[in-house]
Amino acid sequence: MFTSDFLEIENSFFISKYILYILSISSFINHHTYFPLVSIIAALGFLLYGGRLFFMLRRFPIESKGRRKKLHE
């Protein structure tokens, strides 16, 4: 009787310990990948928007100073 109770407690202890390890590892991975992922997505968005704007401005003839200035940016 004593050994079965002890084994149940021991098993529950190991299970809870492994759950905490998994949570801490996933928190570590999430923390270290969130900011680089957001930065990469923002950079890709700027690249896509800037590329589309650049090709749109190159397609039209440059007549005004504003378009010339925007294309130079």
N, C-alpha and C positions, 0 to 999 in steps of 0.2 A: 504494500500500500504506500509506503513512504517513497519507494523508488519510482513508482508511476507518477506520483504527484511531483516529485523532483524533475522527472523527465518532461512533464508537461510544462513546468515553469521554465526549464532550460530551453525547450523548443520555442516557447513564446518569446523568451529573451533573445534568442538568436534571430528569430523572424523579425522582431522589432528592430534589432540592431541592423540587419541587412536592409530593412526598409529605410531607416535613417541614412545609411550609407548611400543608397540609391538616390534619395532625395537630395543629399548634399552634393553628390556628383552631378546630378541633373541641374541643380542650382548653379554650380560652378560653370558648367558648360553653357547654360543659358546666359549667365552674366558676361562671360567672355566672348560670346558670339553675337549678342544683341546689338551692341554699338557698332562693331564693324559691319554687320549686315545692314543696318540702317544707313551707314555712311556709303556703302557700295550702292545701295538702291538709290540714294539721293544723287550720287555721282552719275549713275546711269540715266536718271531722269534729266539732269542738267545736260548731259551729252546728247541725249535724244532731242530735247527741246532746242538746244543750241544748234545742232546739226540741221534740224528741219528749218529753223529760222535762217541759217546761213544759206542753205540751198534755195529757199524761197526768195531771199533777197538777191541772190545771184541770177535767178531766172528772169527777174524784171530788169528793165534797163535803168541804169542809175541816172536819174534826172535831178533829184533834189539833194540838198546838202544833208538832210536828215537820214536818207537812205544810205548815202555814202558813209556818214558817220556811224550808223548802226552796223553796216557791213564791216567797217574797220574794227569795231569792238570785238 
